[in-house]
Amino acid sequence: MAKFMLVYLGGEQPSNPEDGKKHFEEYRAWLVSLGESVISAANPLKDTHVISTNGSAREGSSTMMSGFSVLEANSIEAAILMSESCPFLKIGGTLEVSELIEMNM
């Protein structure tokens, strides 16, 4: 089976702790529903910096990427189908799904 990276972009933070807890539980239940297809469940990102072509660094993100998960599926279509029910979409975020290509070095 192929591996796919599910990238989380944007999204609004829940407005209060109760909404945050509810969202986290929905997200956890979604991951559990995917079973063994989940290779790496939740990888949030923080303190992002952009490195320019001249080597300078600035704080922030040029893509609004906030995290990623790695899923295993038979096809990109299957990975997309799994991703369509992700609760991240309910908080205004978008998702990108890409097949991971293993490089032998």
Backbone as CSV, one residue per row, in Angstrom:
resi,resn,N_x,N_y,N_z,CA_x,CA_y,CA_z,C_x,C_y,C_z
1,MET,0.847,-1.185,0.000,0.000,0.000,0.000,0.886,1.239,0.000
2,ALA,0.367,2.279,-0.602,1.085,3.546,-0.666,0.821,4.372,0.594
3,LYS,1.731,5.298,0.867,1.574,6.225,1.981,1.223,7.599,1.424
4,PHE,0.349,8.286,2.152,-0.115,9.598,1.728,0.025,10.586,2.882
5,MET,0.467,11.798,2.547,0.580,12.863,3.525,-0.666,13.726,3.435
6,LEU,-1.308,13.929,4.550,-2.487,14.790,4.668,-2.009,16.053,5.380
7,VAL,-2.003,17.166,4.659,-1.509,18.436,5.191,-2.686,19.301,5.605
8,TYR,-2.606,19.850,6.821,-3.643,20.724,7.360,-3.243,22.173,7.106
9,LEU,-4.125,22.930,6.449,-3.838,24.326,6.102,-4.909,25.240,6.690
10,GLY,-4.453,26.293,7.374,-5.369,27.283,7.929,-6.197,26.724,9.067
11,GLY,-7.464,27.095,9.074,-8.367,26.661,10.138,-8.432,27.680,11.255
12,GLU,-9.551,27.729,11.902,-9.771,28.637,13.031,-9.632,27.860,14.340
13,GLN,-8.969,28.455,15.297,-8.881,27.840,16.616,-10.254,27.926,17.282
14,PRO,-10.661,26.875,18.004,-11.937,26.941,18.735,-11.939,28.153,19.677
15,SER,-13.113,28.765,19.846,-13.221,30.018,20.590,-13.151,29.851,22.106
16,ASN,-13.347,28.631,22.607,-13.278,28.426,24.052,-12.812,26.986,24.327
17,PRO,-12.396,26.708,25.558,-11.887,25.372,25.881,-12.883,24.244,25.621
18,GLU,-14.165,24.495,25.851,-15.167,23.450,25.623,-15.249,23.079,24.145
19,ASP,-15.258,24.094,23.272,-15.278,23.834,21.829,-13.992,23.144,21.387
20,GLY,-12.879,23.539,21.989,-11.602,22.898,21.682,-11.614,21.427,22.047
21,LYS,-12.156,21.117,23.209,-12.230,19.721,23.652,-13.152,18.917,22.729
22,LYS,-14.289,19.510,22.345,-15.231,18.836,21.451,-14.566,18.557,20.097
23,HIS,-13.875,19.556,19.562,-13.202,19.374,18.273,-12.135,18.287,18.372
24,PHE,-11.353,18.306,19.446,-10.302,17.302,19.611,-10.911,15.903,19.681
25,GLU,-12.021,15.742,20.372,-12.675,14.435,20.469,-13.197,13.972,19.104
26,GLU,-13.752,14.906,18.313,-14.197,14.560,16.964,-13.009,14.121,16.109
27,TYR,-11.894,14.835,16.230,-10.686,14.519,15.469,-10.143,13.151,15.883
28,ARG,-10.110,12.912,17.182,-9.625,11.623,17.691,-10.519,10.483,17.194
29,ALA,-11.836,10.674,17.252,-12.773,9.643,16.783,-12.589,9.380,15.290
30,TRP,-12.348,10.441,14.513,-12.099,10.269,13.080,-10.845,9.427,12.854
31,LEU,-9.766,9.740,13.575,-8.535,8.962,13.432,-8.756,7.500,13.821
32,VAL,-9.471,7.259,14.906,-9.757,5.887,15.336,-10.568,5.164,14.264
33,SER,-11.494,5.875,13.614,-12.319,5.248,12.573,-11.491,4.806,11.364
34,LEU,-10.335,5.405,11.167,-9.467,5.035,10.047,-8.622,3.801,10.354
35,GLY,-8.588,3.402,11.624,-7.904,2.170,12.025,-6.431,2.146,11.665
36,GLU,-5.993,1.015,11.112,-4.586,0.815,10.815,-4.107,1.599,9.600
37,SER,-4.992,2.328,8.954,-4.592,3.186,7.836,-3.775,4.382,8.312
38,VAL,-3.882,4.702,9.602,-3.156,5.841,10.153,-1.739,5.399,10.520
39,ILE,-0.762,5.958,9.830,0.639,5.651,10.080,1.216,6.613,11.111
40,SER,0.892,7.892,10.975,1.346,8.930,11.897,0.182,9.892,12.082
41,ALA,-0.456,9.810,13.235,-1.768,10.436,13.429,-1.770,11.961,13.399
42,ALA,-1.126,12.586,14.298,-1.242,14.036,14.438,0.139,14.629,14.670
43,ASN,0.524,15.517,13.784,1.826,16.167,13.878,1.646,17.668,13.734
44,PRO,1.220,18.365,14.805,1.047,19.812,14.719,2.402,20.509,14.594
45,LEU,2.386,21.679,13.958,3.601,22.458,13.766,3.512,23.761,14.532
46,LYS,4.662,24.264,14.982,4.693,25.582,15.629,6.030,26.249,15.321
47,ASP,6.108,27.538,15.560,7.328,28.324,15.381,7.900,28.166,13.968
48,THR,7.030,28.272,12.964,7.433,28.125,11.562,8.207,29.356,11.093
49,HIS,9.237,29.110,10.309,10.028,30.168,9.678,10.183,29.845,8.195
50,VAL,10.229,30.873,7.376,10.441,30.726,5.943,11.872,31.126,5.630
51,ILE,12.591,30.258,4.910,13.954,30.542,4.496,13.906,30.975,3.030
52,SER,14.393,32.162,2.739,14.384,32.693,1.377,15.574,32.174,0.583
53,THR,15.535,32.407,-0.709,16.619,31.946,-1.582,17.964,32.558,-1.216
54,ASN,17.954,33.732,-0.585,19.219,34.358,-0.175,19.691,33.855,1.193
55,GLY,18.951,32.911,1.771,19.333,32.329,3.055,18.770,33.031,4.264
56,SER,18.083,34.154,4.075,17.516,34.862,5.227,16.259,34.140,5.703
57,ALA,15.991,34.241,6.983,14.830,33.587,7.590,13.894,34.632,8.179
58,ARG,12.599,34.371,8.022,11.597,35.240,8.668,10.552,34.360,9.337
59,GLU,10.047,34.866,10.440,9.034,34.135,11.190,7.724,34.128,10.415
60,GLY,6.999,33.016,10.496,5.705,32.904,9.847,5.696,31.797,8.821
61,SER,4.576,31.652,8.152,4.396,30.599,7.158,3.923,31.206,5.853
62,SER,4.399,30.687,4.760,3.906,31.148,3.465,2.730,30.292,2.996
63,THR,2.453,29.181,3.683,1.390,28.280,3.257,0.276,28.097,4.277
64,MET,0.453,28.570,5.483,-0.513,28.374,6.568,-0.610,26.908,6.992
65,MET,0.438,26.114,6.691,0.444,24.707,7.103,0.522,24.642,8.618
66,SER,-0.424,23.928,9.226,-0.454,23.843,10.686,-0.134,22.442,11.203
67,GLY,-0.014,21.472,10.303,0.331,20.121,10.730,0.121,19.124,9.606
68,PHE,0.339,17.844,9.948,0.159,16.803,8.948,-0.097,15.462,9.612
69,SER,-0.649,14.548,8.838,-0.822,13.150,9.218,-0.330,12.314,8.049
70,VAL,0.036,11.073,8.325,0.421,10.155,7.260,-0.544,8.977,7.298
71,LEU,-1.156,8.694,6.140,-2.128,7.619,6.002,-1.619,6.591,4.993
72,GLU,-2.107,5.384,5.117,-1.798,4.342,4.154,-3.093,3.989,3.432
73,ALA,-3.019,3.902,2.105,-4.215,3.596,1.314,-3.802,2.940,0.003
74,ASN,-4.776,2.318,-0.664,-4.518,1.654,-1.943,-4.338,2.625,-3.104
75,SER,-4.887,3.847,-2.965,-4.832,4.812,-4.064,-5.033,6.220,-3.525
76,ILE,-4.729,7.212,-4.365,-4.984,8.601,-3.983,-6.473,8.813,-3.775
77,GLU,-7.299,8.149,-4.570,-8.754,8.282,-4.421,-9.213,7.781,-3.050
78,ALA,-8.628,6.665,-2.596,-8.980,6.137,-1.273,-8.517,7.081,-0.173
79,ALA,-7.334,7.671,-0.327,-6.827,8.616,0.673,-7.699,9.869,0.721
80,ILE,-8.129,10.328,-0.437,-9.027,11.491,-0.479,-10.349,11.160,0.202
81,LEU,-10.898,10.004,-0.069,-12.155,9.588,0.546,-12.033,9.568,2.075
82,MET,-10.920,9.056,2.587,-10.700,9.056,4.046,-10.632,10.481,4.580
83,SER,-10.020,11.375,3.825,-9.788,12.747,4.271,-11.042,13.612,4.247
84,GLU,-11.992,13.265,3.408,-13.192,14.089,3.244,-14.025,14.214,4.515
85,SER,-13.879,13.290,5.443,-14.654,13.357,6.685,-13.835,13.903,7.855
86,CYS,-12.672,14.465,7.571,-11.812,15.009,8.641,-12.481,16.220,9.304
87,PRO,-12.577,16.237,10.632,-13.203,17.353,11.345,-12.470,18.688,11.189
88,PHE,-11.231,18.671,10.712,-10.498,19.914,10.476,-11.247,20.803,9.479
89,LEU,-11.971,20.190,8.573,-12.743,20.947,7.588,-13.867,21.746,8.244
90,LYS,-14.351,21.270,9.397,-15.448,21.951,10.106,-15.000,23.256,10.751
91,ILE,-13.681,23.457,10.923,-13.196,24.689,11.552,-12.570,25.621,10.509
92,GLY,-12.979,25.445,9.254,-12.552,26.348,8.194,-11.194,26.031,7.590
93,GLY,-10.622,24.893,7.933,-9.337,24.517,7.360,-9.517,23.800,6.040
94,THR,-8.442,23.733,5.292,-8.425,22.950,4.068,-7.358,21.872,4.195
95,LEU,-7.459,20.882,3.338,-6.534,19.752,3.373,-5.886,19.581,2.007
96,GLU,-4.647,19.133,2.024,-3.981,18.688,0.804,-3.562,17.249,1.032
97,VAL,-3.799,16.403,0.042,-3.421,14.998,0.123,-2.422,14.731,-0.996
98,SER,-1.274,14.164,-0.637,-0.225,13.862,-1.614,0.346,12.487,-1.332
99,GLU,0.674,11.760,-2.384,1.354,10.478,-2.193,2.808,10.737,-1.828
100,LEU,3.285,9.998,-0.829,4.689,10.091,-0.432,5.494,9.133,-1.313
101,ILE,6.563,9.622,-1.844,7.446,8.816,-2.676,8.680,8.482,-1.839
102,GLU,8.928,7.201,-1.659,10.093,6.775,-0.869,11.342,6.853,-1.725
103,MET,12.343,7.528,-1.191,13.613,7.702,-1.888,14.658,6.809,-1.222
104,ASN,15.352,6.056,-2.017,16.451,5.238,-1.503,17.743,6.022,-1.707
105,MET,18.383,6.332,-0.644,19.616,7.118,-0.723,20.808,6.266,-0.375
